[in-house]
Amino acid sequence: MMKLYIALLAALLLMLTGCGNKPKQGEDDTLTSGDIMIAVDETFRPIMEEELQVFRALTPDATVRPNYCSEVDAMKLLMADRVRLAVTTRQLTKEETAYFNGRKFFPTSVKMATDGLALIVNKQNMDSLITVNQFREILTGKITDWKELNPASRLGQLELVFDNPNSSTVHYVIDSICSGKPLSSDLKAQKTNPEVISYVAKNPAAIGVIGVNWIGNDADSTRLSFNDAIRIMAVSRADSATVENSFKPYQAYLALNRYPLPRNVYILLNDPKSGLPTGLTSFLTDFRGQRIILKSGLVPATAAVRIVDVKGE
């Protein structure tokens, strides 16, 4: 009995020792193996789900767990070393770069794609043209009723709906549309892009602001049509919106810079060991990853992918 007790005690000590020496999650990953978490702006969930599905098939020894969250939360995770890769719509600021550099880290920003903001309305709403200036005045509270956009409208008070107060969508309109001016206190926020689509589909007086990545029609492989639950507005840079000078966020109009509300998508990488986050970045920016972006309706960062697709090769 004593020998059995000693044997069991030795086995338990061996197990505890082994657990103590086990590398922490993310410490032993390579370019094609390991277990990591990444932070992804929720706006890009559809495209990242497609990308990761292919990446997992190509690298069966790799486990990538995406945390889909607001851009603010994604940046917090990156700054706190909780993740080594974040997908956002902005690059690191000088202050953020200095923070990393002060800790002997030298992160990089890699452009992944060109996206855009889409303005969506209820299918009952026939007002589908808007200027950038009108959108700005809605954002800042100068326009509050549909009659101010169309005197014949009977929709009444306008409701502008965003996905999340901390989202990249909100930051974009503050910085790029309103030039830093505060937004109207009457604006509404849901939690996710699908919730905005659902809200607009049920409320005829609403305008939703979401990422282009969410408006595609999954049944249309050509990506030349949009989600049929809502109507997509055409946006104009001119003083007065007409059919001729207004554009919807089709991929071609994003690529040619005709659509007035484009934005870039970046991979923020802080991976000094050049492990799995670096391997994933290489995939997202090489031909296969960029081709997935092309098929999703966004604009690839790599021009060669666009050229090959035009040639049909």
N, C-alpha and C positions, 0 to 999 in steps of 0.2 A: 504493500500500500504506500509506504514511504517513497519507494522508487517511482511509482506512478505519479505521486504528488510532485516530486522533483521534476519529472519529465514535463508535466503540465505547466509548472511554473516557468520552466526554461522556454517552452513553446510560447507562452504568453509574453515573456520578456523579449523574445525574438520578434514577435509581431509588433510590439510597441516600439521597438528600435527601428524596425522597418518603416513604420508609419512616420516616425520622427524624421527619417532621412528622405522621405518621399518628396520630390520636387513640388513646389507650389504650382498651382494652375498657371499656365502661361510662361513658366520658366524654362521648360524643356522643349518648346516648339521649334519647328524648322520651317522652311519655306513651304513645305507640303504636308506637314503633320503637326499635331498638337491640339490643344483645346483653348480657345480664346473667346472673349466677348468683344463685340464692337458696338459703337453707338451710331445710330442712323436717324437722321431727321425723319420723323414720321411721314413727311411729305413724299419721301422716296421709297416707301415700303413696297409698292408694286414692283418697281424695277429691281430693287435689291433682292426680293424674293426670287425673281427669275434668275438673277445673277448667281445667287448662292445655291440654287438648285443645280445649276450646271457645274459650279465649282466643287460641290460635294461629290458629284459623279466623277469628276476628274481627279480628285484628291480624297480617296476613301479614308485615309488616315487622319484627315483634318476635320475638326469640329469647330464651326464658327457659329456662335450664338448671338444673333443681332438683338440689341436693345433699341426698339423703336420708341422714340421720345421726342420732346420738343428740342429745337436747336439749342436753346439755353441749357437744358439738361445734358445734351450731348457734349457741349463744351465743358461743362462742369466735370463730367466723367473723364474727359481727356486731360483736363488740367490737374485732376486729382490722381492721375495714373491708374484709374480704374479700368481704362481701356487704352490701347495703343493706336487705335484707328477710329476716326469719326468721319461720317459723311454729312456735309453741311453745305450751305450756300454761300459761305464766306471763308476768307482766308484768315490766318491768325493776325491779330493786331500787333503793333510794335511792342506794346506792353506785355502781351501774352508771349511773344517770341522772347523778349528779354527775361521773362520769368523762367521759361524753359532753359535758356542759355545759362542763366545763373545757377542752374542745377546740373549743368554740363550735358544738357539734352539739346539736340539740334533738329527739331521737327521740320518736315517739308509739307508743302501744299501742292497737290497734283490735280489739275483740272480733269474731271471725269466726263462731263456732259454739259449741254446747254438746255435748260428747262425754261419754264415761264409761269406766270400767274394766269389763271383762267377766271373770268367773271361769268358766273352762271345765274340763270333766272328760271323761274317756273315755266313749264310748258304752256301755260295759259297766257303768259306775258308776251305780247307781240313786240315790245320795245327791245330790240336786240342790237342796237347801235349805240355807242357811247364814246366820248372823247376822253383822252387822258385828263384834260382839265376838269371835265365834269366828274370824273372818278375822284380826282383830288378834292373837289368841293364836297363830295359826299363824305369822303374820309374825314374832313375837317369840320363837318357839320354845317356847311353853307347851303347845301342842298339836302332837304329832308323829306320832300314829297315828290311822287312820280310826275305830278303836273309840271314841276320845274324842269323835267327832262322832256316831257311830252304833254302839252296843254290838254290833249284829248284823253289822257289816261284817267281811269277811274279807280286805280289801285290804292290811292291814298298815301299814307305815310310809308316811306321807304325803310326797309330793314336791311342793314348791311351786316353780314355774318362771316366771321373768321373761324379758323379751326381751333386756335389756342392762343391765349395772350402772349405766350413765350415762343411762339413759332417763328420760323424763318419768314413766313408770309407776312406777319405783322412787321417784322424788322425791315423787310424789303419796302413796304409801302411807306414806312416812316422815313427811311433813308433815301430811297430812290424816287418816290412820288411826292412826298410832302416836305422834302428837304429838311427833315428834323423837327418839323412842327408837330405839336401833339395831335392825336386823333380825337375825334368826337367821343364824348362819354356815352353817347347813345348806341355805340357799336356793340354787337353781340358776339359772343364767342361760344363755340361748342367745344369739343375735346379733340376730335379727329376730322380728317377730310371726309370720310364716309358719312359722318354725322352732319356735316355741312350740306352735303348732297341731299341727304334725307330731309333736312329741314327746308331747303329750298323747294324740293319736290312737293312739299305739303303746304307751302306758304306762298301764294301768288305775289305778294308785295316784297319778297326778299331778293337780295342779290348776295350770292355767295362768292367768297374769294378762296380759291384752292389751287393746289399745284396742278400743272398740266398733266402730270403723270397719272392723275386720278380720273381724267375725263374720257379716256379711251373706251371704245366699244370693243369688248373682248371677243365678240362674235365676228368682228371684221379684221381679218388678217392684214389688210392693206393699211390699216390705221387712218383711213380717209373719212371715217365717221366717228361721232362722239357718243357718249352715254345717252341713251334715248329716254332716260328718266327726267332729264333737264334740258334746257336750251342754253347754248353757248353764245355769249355776246361777242360781237366784232368791235374792235377797239381802234380808234383813229388818233393820230398825232395832230391832226388838223384842228382848226377852231370849231368847225362844224362837221359832224360825222355823216358821211354818205356811204352808200354801198360800194362806191368806187375807191374811197380812201380808207376804208375800215377793214381790218383783218382779224380772222379768228386764229387761234394758236395751232395751226397746222404745222407740221414739222418743217415743211419747205419755207414757210413764212418766218419761223424761228431762225432757220439757217441763214436766210437772206436779210435778217434784221428788219423785216417789214412789220412784224408783230411788235407793238410798243412796250410789252411788259416781259422782256426776257431776263433770265438770270443764270449764272453759272453754278454748276455743282462741283464741289471740291472734295477730295480725299485728304484729310489731315492725318498725317502719319508721324508718330513718335515711336520709332522702333529701332533703338540703337543696336540691337542684336541681329537685325535683319532676319526675323523669324517669320511666323505665319502671317502677321499683318502685312509684311512686305510682299510675301507670296500672293496674298489676296489682291493687293494693290497692282501687282504685275498683271494678274489675270484681268482685273477690271479695266486696265488701260491697254491691254494687248488686243489683237484682232478679234478673238472670240468674245471677250467681254464687251468690246465696243460694238460688235455686231448685234449683241443683245439689246444694247441701248438704241441702236438704229431701228430695230424691229419694234421697240416699245413706243416709238413716236417721239422720243427726245432726239437731240442732235449730238452725235458722238464728238468727243474732243479731238479724235484722230481723223484728219481729213482723208487719209488713205482709205478708211473704211467707207466713207461716203462715196468716193470716186469709184471704188470697186463695185459697190452696189449699183451705181448708175450704169456701169458697163454690163452688169448682170453676170459677173464672174463669181 
